[in-house]
Amino acid sequence: MSEKGKLIYIPSSVTLYQFSEDQATKPVVRYKKLEKPMNVLVLDFVGQRKDYVEVLCDSERWWVKSGDYFLIGDKQC
């Protein structure tokens, strides 16, 4: 996992999600698939959605699944 305030890289075709106000129990209310890869800021790891990371993308808060992003500066094996 990444730390709050760090940048992560999200490849193209990854889906980002927005959940309703009660992040832990409510369903997805919006989603979008990235058309191009992006570097985004990690905002938080909150609540029971530990398999998701909250990020800032296009001036909005979104959630991305763990495993769908790469830490910037990590070496690939």
Biopython code that builds the backbone (N, CA, C, O; Angstrom):
import numpy as np
from Bio.PDB.StructureBuilder import StructureBuilder

atoms = [
    (1, "MET", "N", (0.827, -1.194, 0.000)),
    (1, "MET", "CA", (0.000, 0.000, 0.000)),
    (1, "MET", "C", (0.863, 1.246, 0.000)),
    (1, "MET", "O", (2.029, 1.217, 0.396)),
    (2, "SER", "N", (0.283, 2.316, -0.442)),
    (2, "SER", "CA", (0.968, 3.596, -0.451)),
    (2, "SER", "C", (0.570, 4.399, 0.778)),
    (2, "SER", "O", (-0.352, 4.029, 1.505)),
    (3, "GLU", "N", (1.268, 5.494, 1.000)),
    (3, "GLU", "CA", (0.975, 6.355, 2.140)),
    (3, "GLU", "C", (0.189, 7.580, 1.699)),
    (3, "GLU", "O", (0.283, 8.018, 0.553)),
    (4, "LYS", "N", (-0.579, 8.118, 2.622)),
    (4, "LYS", "CA", (-1.338, 9.344, 2.377)),
    (4, "LYS", "C", (-0.367, 10.446, 1.953)),
    (4, "LYS", "O", (0.675, 10.643, 2.578)),
    (5, "GLY", "N", (-0.722, 11.160, 0.884)),
    (5, "GLY", "CA", (0.099, 12.253, 0.386)),
    (5, "GLY", "C", (1.111, 11.852, -0.674)),
    (5, "GLY", "O", (1.782, 12.720, -1.232)),
    (6, "LYS", "N", (1.241, 10.568, -0.968)),
    (6, "LYS", "CA", (2.170, 10.089, -1.995)),
    (6, "LYS", "C", (1.475, 10.031, -3.351)),
    (6, "LYS", "O", (0.247, 10.007, -3.435)),
    (7, "LEU", "N", (2.277, 10.010, -4.404)),
    (7, "LEU", "CA", (1.746, 9.850, -5.750)),
    (7, "LEU", "C", (1.790, 8.387, -6.148)),
    (7, "LEU", "O", (2.732, 7.665, -5.820)),
    (8, "ILE", "N", (0.754, 7.961, -6.862)),
    (8, "ILE", "CA", (0.734, 6.619, -7.429)),
    (8, "ILE", "C", (0.417, 6.732, -8.914)),
    (8, "ILE", "O", (-0.157, 7.721, -9.370)),
    (9, "TYR", "N", (0.796, 5.709, -9.649)),
    (9, "TYR", "CA", (0.568, 5.635, -11.088)),
    (9, "TYR", "C", (-0.574, 4.659, -11.347)),
    (9, "TYR", "O", (-0.558, 3.524, -10.871)),
    (10, "ILE", "N", (-1.570, 5.120, -12.114)),
    (10, "ILE", "CA", (-2.691, 4.260, -12.492)),
    (10, "ILE", "C", (-2.667, 4.107, -14.009)),
    (10, "ILE", "O", (-2.767, 5.099, -14.731)),
    (11, "PRO", "N", (-2.536, 2.876, -14.500)),
    (11, "PRO", "CA", (-2.520, 2.648, -15.958)),
    (11, "PRO", "C", (-3.881, 2.951, -16.595)),
    (11, "PRO", "O", (-4.896, 3.070, -15.909)),
    (12, "SER", "N", (-3.870, 3.071, -17.916)),
    (12, "SER", "CA", (-5.132, 3.271, -18.635)),
    (12, "SER", "C", (-6.003, 2.027, -18.488)),
    (12, "SER", "O", (-5.510, 0.937, -18.197)),
    (13, "SER", "N", (-7.282, 2.204, -18.691)),
    (13, "SER", "CA", (-8.301, 1.154, -18.627)),
    (13, "SER", "C", (-8.616, 0.672, -17.215)),
    (13, "SER", "O", (-9.377, -0.281, -17.052)),
    (14, "VAL", "N", (-8.051, 1.304, -16.197)),
    (14, "VAL", "CA", (-8.400, 0.979, -14.810)),
    (14, "VAL", "C", (-9.690, 1.726, -14.463)),
    (14, "VAL", "O", (-9.875, 2.874, -14.867)),
    (15, "THR", "N", (-10.570, 1.079, -13.723)),
    (15, "THR", "CA", (-11.835, 1.695, -13.322)),
    (15, "THR", "C", (-11.700, 2.328, -11.948)),
    (15, "THR", "O", (-11.185, 1.716, -11.013)),
    (16, "LEU", "N", (-12.178, 3.582, -11.841)),
    (16, "LEU", "CA", (-12.239, 4.315, -10.575)),
    (16, "LEU", "C", (-13.694, 4.342, -10.127)),
    (16, "LEU", "O", (-14.608, 4.334, -10.952)),
    (17, "TYR", "N", (-13.901, 4.374, -8.816)),
    (17, "TYR", "CA", (-15.257, 4.292, -8.267)),
    (17, "TYR", "C", (-15.516, 5.431, -7.287)),
    (17, "TYR", "O", (-14.599, 5.913, -6.623)),
    (18, "GLN", "N", (-16.770, 5.852, -7.205)),
    (18, "GLN", "CA", (-17.243, 6.727, -6.139)),
    (18, "GLN", "C", (-18.379, 5.991, -5.444)),
    (18, "GLN", "O", (-19.284, 5.456, -6.084)),
    (19, "PHE", "N", (-18.306, 5.979, -4.122)),
    (19, "PHE", "CA", (-19.319, 5.313, -3.312)),
    (19, "PHE", "C", (-20.213, 6.365, -2.659)),
    (19, "PHE", "O", (-19.846, 7.538, -2.584)),
    (20, "SER", "N", (-21.376, 5.946, -2.191)),
    (20, "SER", "CA", (-22.256, 6.876, -1.494)),
    (20, "SER", "C", (-21.609, 7.313, -0.185)),
    (20, "SER", "O", (-20.510, 6.862, 0.138)),
    (21, "GLU", "N", (-22.262, 8.171, 0.563)),
    (21, "GLU", "CA", (-21.677, 8.790, 1.748)),
    (21, "GLU", "C", (-21.182, 7.789, 2.782)),
    (21, "GLU", "O", (-20.136, 8.009, 3.392)),
    (22, "ASP", "N", (-21.894, 6.717, 2.991)),
    (22, "ASP", "CA", (-21.468, 5.695, 3.941)),
    (22, "ASP", "C", (-20.564, 4.715, 3.196)),
    (22, "ASP", "O", (-21.027, 3.691, 2.694)),
    (23, "GLN", "N", (-19.279, 5.037, 3.129)),
    (23, "GLN", "CA", (-18.312, 4.310, 2.316)),
    (23, "GLN", "C", (-18.284, 2.807, 2.598)),
    (23, "GLN", "O", (-18.002, 2.018, 1.696)),
    (24, "ALA", "N", (-18.570, 2.405, 3.824)),
    (24, "ALA", "CA", (-18.382, 1.008, 4.208)),
    (24, "ALA", "C", (-19.486, 0.082, 3.708)),
    (24, "ALA", "O", (-19.228, -1.094, 3.450)),
    (25, "THR", "N", (-20.713, 0.588, 3.567)),
    (25, "THR", "CA", (-21.813, -0.327, 3.282)),
    (25, "THR", "C", (-22.610, 0.006, 2.023)),
    (25, "THR", "O", (-23.381, -0.831, 1.554)),
    (26, "LYS", "N", (-22.448, 1.182, 1.473)),
    (26, "LYS", "CA", (-23.267, 1.588, 0.328)),
    (26, "LYS", "C", (-22.618, 1.209, -0.987)),
    (26, "LYS", "O", (-21.401, 1.039, -1.061)),
    (27, "PRO", "N", (-23.426, 1.077, -2.018)),
    (27, "PRO", "CA", (-22.909, 0.654, -3.329)),
    (27, "PRO", "C", (-22.239, 1.802, -4.099)),
    (27, "PRO", "O", (-22.220, 2.951, -3.658)),
    (28, "VAL", "N", (-21.701, 1.447, -5.242)),
    (28, "VAL", "CA", (-21.076, 2.406, -6.150)),
    (28, "VAL", "C", (-22.156, 3.334, -6.701)),
    (28, "VAL", "O", (-23.227, 2.877, -7.100)),
    (29, "VAL", "N", (-21.872, 4.641, -6.722)),
    (29, "VAL", "CA", (-22.816, 5.594, -7.298)),
    (29, "VAL", "C", (-22.318, 6.155, -8.630)),
    (29, "VAL", "O", (-23.114, 6.586, -9.464)),
    (30, "ARG", "N", (-20.996, 6.148, -8.824)),
    (30, "ARG", "CA", (-20.400, 6.577, -10.098)),
    (30, "ARG", "C", (-19.135, 5.768, -10.332)),
    (30, "ARG", "O", (-18.494, 5.298, -9.392)),
    (31, "TYR", "N", (-18.790, 5.617, -11.595)),
    (31, "TYR", "CA", (-17.516, 4.994, -11.932)),
    (31, "TYR", "C", (-17.047, 5.556, -13.264)),
    (31, "TYR", "O", (-17.838, 6.080, -14.049)),
    (32, "LYS", "N", (-15.748, 5.439, -13.505)),
    (32, "LYS", "CA", (-15.210, 5.825, -14.808)),
    (32, "LYS", "C", (-13.969, 4.997, -15.092)),
    (32, "LYS", "O", (-13.228, 4.628, -14.181)),
    (33, "LYS", "N", (-13.757, 4.715, -16.357)),
    (33, "LYS", "CA", (-12.583, 3.973, -16.798)),
    (33, "LYS", "C", (-11.606, 4.990, -17.383)),
    (33, "LYS", "O", (-11.968, 5.793, -18.243)),
    (34, "LEU", "N", (-10.374, 4.944, -16.907)),
    (34, "LEU", "CA", (-9.369, 5.888, -17.387)),
    (34, "LEU", "C", (-9.031, 5.627, -18.845)),
    (34, "LEU", "O", (-8.794, 4.488, -19.247)),
    (35, "GLU", "N", (-9.012, 6.694, -19.628)),
    (35, "GLU", "CA", (-8.660, 6.590, -21.040)),
    (35, "GLU", "C", (-7.153, 6.677, -21.247)),
    (35, "GLU", "O", (-6.628, 6.199, -22.252)),
    (36, "LYS", "N", (-6.459, 7.292, -20.285)),
    (36, "LYS", "CA", (-5.010, 7.411, -20.372)),
    (36, "LYS", "C", (-4.427, 7.200, -18.979)),
    (36, "LYS", "O", (-5.121, 7.413, -17.984)),
    (37, "PRO", "N", (-3.167, 6.785, -18.890)),
    (37, "PRO", "CA", (-2.557, 6.587, -17.569)),
    (37, "PRO", "C", (-2.418, 7.916, -16.837)),
    (37, "PRO", "O", (-2.295, 8.970, -17.461)),
    (38, "MET", "N", (-2.438, 7.855, -15.510)),
    (38, "MET", "CA", (-2.369, 9.080, -14.711)),
    (38, "MET", "C", (-1.552, 8.859, -13.452)),
    (38, "MET", "O", (-1.503, 7.751, -12.918)),
    (39, "ASN", "N", (-0.913, 9.920, -12.980)),
    (39, "ASN", "CA", (-0.339, 9.960, -11.649)),
    (39, "ASN", "C", (-1.343, 10.694, -10.774)),
    (39, "ASN", "O", (-1.783, 11.787, -11.128)),
    (40, "VAL", "N", (-1.713, 10.113, -9.638)),
    (40, "VAL", "CA", (-2.718, 10.718, -8.761)),
    (40, "VAL", "C", (-2.207, 10.741, -7.324)),
    (40, "VAL", "O", (-1.302, 9.990, -6.961)),
    (41, "LEU", "N", (-2.796, 11.604, -6.524)),
    (41, "LEU", "CA", (-2.427, 11.779, -5.126)),
    (41, "LEU", "C", (-3.257, 10.861, -4.240)),
    (41, "LEU", "O", (-4.478, 10.801, -4.382)),
    (42, "VAL", "N", (-2.609, 10.148, -3.333)),
    (42, "VAL", "CA", (-3.321, 9.298, -2.374)),
    (42, "VAL", "C", (-3.894, 10.189, -1.277)),
    (42, "VAL", "O", (-3.169, 10.969, -0.660)),
    (43, "LEU", "N", (-5.207, 10.068, -1.037)),
    (43, "LEU", "CA", (-5.865, 10.849, 0.006)),
    (43, "LEU", "C", (-5.992, 10.077, 1.306)),
    (43, "LEU", "O", (-5.758, 10.627, 2.383)),
    (44, "ASP", "N", (-6.363, 8.798, 1.214)),
    (44, "ASP", "CA", (-6.593, 8.068, 2.464)),
    (44, "ASP", "C", (-6.869, 6.592, 2.214)),
    (44, "ASP", "O", (-7.153, 6.162, 1.096)),
    (45, "PHE", "N", (-6.776, 5.845, 3.291)),
    (45, "PHE", "CA", (-7.237, 4.464, 3.380)),
    (45, "PHE", "C", (-8.227, 4.492, 4.530)),
    (45, "PHE", "O", (-7.814, 4.571, 5.687)),
    (46, "VAL", "N", (-9.514, 4.428, 4.248)),
    (46, "VAL", "CA", (-10.512, 4.691, 5.274)),
    (46, "VAL", "C", (-11.502, 3.543, 5.402)),
    (46, "VAL", "O", (-11.847, 2.880, 4.423)),
    (47, "GLY", "N", (-11.944, 3.329, 6.620)),
    (47, "GLY", "CA", (-13.072, 2.437, 6.878)),
    (47, "GLY", "C", (-12.823, 1.002, 6.503)),
    (47, "GLY", "O", (-11.692, 0.517, 6.528)),
    (48, "GLN", "N", (-13.897, 0.332, 6.156)),
    (48, "GLN", "CA", (-13.853, -1.097, 5.889)),
    (48, "GLN", "C", (-13.449, -1.418, 4.451)),
    (48, "GLN", "O", (-13.316, -2.592, 4.105)),
    (49, "ARG", "N", (-13.256, -0.428, 3.627)),
    (49, "ARG", "CA", (-12.857, -0.656, 2.234)),
    (49, "ARG", "C", (-11.330, -0.686, 2.145)),
    (49, "ARG", "O", (-10.728, 0.129, 1.447)),
    (50, "LYS", "N", (-10.723, -1.609, 2.841)),
    (50, "LYS", "CA", (-9.271, -1.697, 2.885)),
    (50, "LYS", "C", (-8.686, -2.213, 1.583)),
    (50, "LYS", "O", (-7.474, -2.145, 1.374)),
    (51, "ASP", "N", (-9.538, -2.729, 0.708)),
    (51, "ASP", "CA", (-9.059, -3.188, -0.589)),
    (51, "ASP", "C", (-9.113, -2.072, -1.630)),
    (51, "ASP", "O", (-8.897, -2.320, -2.816)),
    (52, "TYR", "N", (-9.398, -0.847, -1.195)),
    (52, "TYR", "CA", (-9.436, 0.325, -2.057)),
    (52, "TYR", "C", (-8.583, 1.435, -1.455)),
    (52, "TYR", "O", (-8.359, 1.486, -0.245)),
    (53, "VAL", "N", (-8.111, 2.325, -2.331)),
    (53, "VAL", "CA", (-7.351, 3.502, -1.926)),
    (53, "VAL", "C", (-8.099, 4.725, -2.455)),
    (53, "VAL", "O", (-8.516, 4.748, -3.612)),
    (54, "GLU", "N", (-8.267, 5.741, -1.605)),
    (54, "GLU", "CA", (-8.922, 6.974, -2.033)),
    (54, "GLU", "C", (-7.882, 7.885, -2.662)),
    (54, "GLU", "O", (-6.825, 8.127, -2.079)),
    (55, "VAL", "N", (-8.187, 8.398, -3.875)),
    (55, "VAL", "CA", (-7.252, 9.243, -4.611)),
    (55, "VAL", "C", (-7.942, 10.501, -5.114)),
    (55, "VAL", "O", (-9.170, 10.579, -5.166)),
    (56, "LEU", "N", (-7.131, 11.482, -5.482)),
    (56, "LEU", "CA", (-7.625, 12.710, -6.099)),
    (56, "LEU", "C", (-7.337, 12.632, -7.589)),
    (56, "LEU", "O", (-6.179, 12.582, -8.003)),
    (57, "CYS", "N", (-8.390, 12.622, -8.389)),
    (57, "CYS", "CA", (-8.252, 12.503, -9.841)),
    (57, "CYS", "C", (-9.206, 13.492, -10.501)),
    (57, "CYS", "O", (-10.408, 13.463, -10.238)),
    (58, "ASP", "N", (-8.684, 14.356, -11.346)),
    (58, "ASP", "CA", (-9.503, 15.372, -12.022)),
    (58, "ASP", "C", (-10.309, 16.192, -11.023)),
    (58, "ASP", "O", (-11.485, 16.477, -11.250)),
    (59, "SER", "N", (-9.670, 16.573, -9.910)),
    (59, "SER", "CA", (-10.262, 17.420, -8.861)),
    (59, "SER", "C", (-11.448, 16.779, -8.145)),
    (59, "SER", "O", (-12.259, 17.485, -7.547)),
    (60, "GLU", "N", (-11.558, 15.462, -8.198)),
    (60, "GLU", "CA", (-12.612, 14.736, -7.501)),
    (60, "GLU", "C", (-12.013, 13.585, -6.710)),
    (60, "GLU", "O", (-10.940, 13.080, -7.043)),
    (61, "ARG", "N", (-12.719, 13.171, -5.650)),
    (61, "ARG", "CA", (-12.308, 12.020, -4.851)),
    (61, "ARG", "C", (-12.842, 10.745, -5.488)),
    (61, "ARG", "O", (-14.035, 10.630, -5.767)),
    (62, "TRP", "N", (-11.947, 9.790, -5.714)),
    (62, "TRP", "CA", (-12.299, 8.513, -6.301)),
    (62, "TRP", "C", (-11.629, 7.414, -5.505)),
    (62, "TRP", "O", (-10.722, 7.674, -4.714)),
    (63, "TRP", "N", (-12.069, 6.197, -5.714)),
    (63, "TRP", "CA", (-11.467, 5.024, -5.089)),
    (63, "TRP", "C", (-10.951, 4.107, -6.180)),
    (63, "TRP", "O", (-11.614, 3.906, -7.197)),
    (64, "VAL", "N", (-9.768, 3.551, -5.971)),
    (64, "VAL", "CA", (-9.172, 2.601, -6.911)),
    (64, "VAL", "C", (-8.824, 1.330, -6.139)),
    (64, "VAL", "O", (-8.367, 1.389, -4.998)),
    (65, "LYS", "N", (-9.047, 0.189, -6.773)),
    (65, "LYS", "CA", (-8.767, -1.089, -6.120)),
    (65, "LYS", "C", (-7.271, -1.261, -5.906)),
    (65, "LYS", "O", (-6.458, -0.913, -6.762)),
    (66, "SER", "N", (-6.930, -1.798, -4.760)),
    (66, "SER", "CA", (-5.536, -2.160, -4.509)),
    (66, "SER", "C", (-5.123, -3.185, -5.559)),
    (66, "SER", "O", (-5.891, -4.090, -5.885)),
    (67, "GLY", "N", (-3.949, -3.044, -6.070)),
    (67, "GLY", "CA", (-3.482, -3.933, -7.121)),
    (67, "GLY", "C", (-3.680, -3.362, -8.514)),
    (67, "GLY", "O", (-3.106, -3.872, -9.476)),
    (68, "ASP", "N", (-4.494, -2.299, -8.639)),
    (68, "ASP", "CA", (-4.710, -1.658, -9.940)),
    (68, "ASP", "C", (-3.811, -0.445, -10.138)),
    (68, "ASP", "O", (-3.961, 0.279, -11.122)),
    (69, "TYR", "N", (-2.887, -0.217, -9.225)),
    (69, "TYR", "CA", (-2.000, 0.936, -9.330)),
    (69, "TYR", "C", (-0.580, 0.511, -8.958)),
    (69, "TYR", "O", (-0.350, -0.574, -8.424)),
    (70, "PHE", "N", (0.366, 1.408, -9.259)),
    (70, "PHE", "CA", (1.770, 1.166, -8.949)),
    (70, "PHE", "C", (2.314, 2.340, -8.144)),
    (70, "PHE", "O", (1.976, 3.495, -8.405)),
    (71, "LEU", "N", (3.150, 2.036, -7.172)),
    (71, "LEU", "CA", (3.811, 3.085, -6.417)),
    (71, "LEU", "C", (4.872, 3.723, -7.314)),
    (71, "LEU", "O", (5.619, 3.015, -7.989)),
    (72, "ILE", "N", (4.939, 5.012, -7.322)),
    (72, "ILE", "CA", (5.945, 5.694, -8.132)),
    (72, "ILE", "C", (7.305, 5.496, -7.484)),
    (72, "ILE", "O", (7.482, 5.745, -6.291)),
    (73, "GLY", "N", (8.250, 5.051, -8.277)),
    (73, "GLY", "CA", (9.594, 4.802, -7.781)),
    (73, "GLY", "C", (9.849, 3.348, -7.452)),
    (73, "GLY", "O", (10.992, 2.971, -7.193)),
    (74, "ASP", "N", (8.808, 2.512, -7.454)),
    (74, "ASP", "CA", (9.004, 1.081, -7.223)),
    (74, "ASP", "C", (9.687, 0.455, -8.433)),
    (74, "ASP", "O", (9.402, 0.812, -9.577)),
    (75, "LYS", "N", (10.567, -0.459, -8.172)),
    (75, "LYS", "CA", (11.225, -1.178, -9.246)),
    (75, "LYS", "C", (10.381, -2.375, -9.630)),
    (75, "LYS", "O", (9.888, -3.101, -8.767)),
    (76, "GLN", "N", (10.215, -2.579, -10.927)),
    (76, "GLN", "CA", (9.462, -3.732, -11.422)),
    (76, "GLN", "C", (10.385, -4.927, -11.538)),
    (76, "GLN", "O", (11.519, -4.783, -11.993)),
    (77, "CYS", "N", (9.936, -6.085, -11.146)),
    (77, "CYS", "CA", (10.754, -7.307, -11.234)),
    (77, "CYS", "C", (10.412, -8.069, -12.492)),
    (77, "CYS", "O", (10.990, -9.125, -12.750)),
]
sb = StructureBuilder()
sb.init_structure("model")
sb.init_model(0)
sb.init_chain("A")
sb.init_seg("    ")
for serial, (resi, resn, name, xyz) in enumerate(atoms, 1):
    if name == "N":
        sb.init_residue(resn, " ", resi, " ")
    sb.init_atom(name, np.array(xyz, "f"), 0.0, 1.0, " ", f" {name:<3s}", serial, name[0])
structure = sb.get_structure()
